Amino acid sequence: MKKQRQPWVVGVSGASGTPYAAAVIRGLLDAGEAVDLVVSRAARLTILDETGISFRDAYWRADLANWLARDLDGADLAYWAAGDLAAGPSSGSYPAKGMVVVPASTAAVAGIALGLSKDLLQRAADVTLKERRPLVVVPRETPYTRSTLRHLLDLADAGAVVLPASPAFYHGPTEVQQLVDFVAGKVLDVLGVEHTLFRRWTGELGAARAVSEK
């Protein structure tokens, strides 16, 4: 009997921070995981603004390969248009492992916290919560308003993991991509997906810096 496909749903909203989304997707694919992708309409504008790459429904695989800067032949990928509320991830019976919203705009955070389901990204996140599957929300905003803080608290109370895009420096980063990969690696840690995106803390002060300086 063929093993049932169980993807991670990755929702990309319109907040600045599309490199975080790309790093998470690459990390999941590198680990051999199946990925279902939902890109909001606002996110398409952000991807275009931050990378110069168009993301189109009809050419999503080619555009994704361009965005991730890699060949996607053999990758277990599916794409669902943000306006398709009849898509697989809109139902609790769809066998997803869980979901990551990265980056998560304040509008997406509010919509998920309030259960608005105004597009597939919000609906899929709502389904993830109601089915008690892992949901990781990666807000990329600063500072936070009181309403956003309340929405984030509501998400945490509902079972989501709120993981702000806040990179650390103890792993000795020397490039921007290493800061991005740190956040992506923390997302994968929550999902239980193995990766080598950053050096882990060993308890030895200055160890990562010493490696970087060699």
HELIX and SHEET records of a PDB file:
HELIX    1   1 THR A   18  ASP A   30  1                                  13    
HELIX    2   2 ARG A   41  THR A   51  1                                  11    
HELIX    3   3 ASP A   57  TYR A   59  5                                   3    
HELIX    4   4 TRP A   60  LEU A   68  1                                   9    
HELIX    5   5 GLY A   88  SER A   90  5                                   3    
HELIX    6   6 THR A  106  LEU A  114  1                                   9    
HELIX    7   7 LEU A  120  LYS A  130  1                                  11    
HELIX    8   8 ARG A  146  ASP A  157  1                                  12    
HELIX    9   9 VAL A  176  LEU A  191  1                                  16    
HELIX   10  10 ALA A  207  SER A  212  1                                   6    
SHEET    1   A 6 LEU A  77  ALA A  81  0                                        
SHEET    2   A 6 VAL A  35  VAL A  39  1                                        
SHEET    3   A 6 TRP A   8  VAL A  12  1                                        
SHEET    4   A 6 GLY A  98  ALA A 104  1                                        
SHEET    5   A 6 LEU A 135  PRO A 139  1                                        
SHEET    6   A 6 VAL A 161  VAL A 162  1                                        
END                                                                             
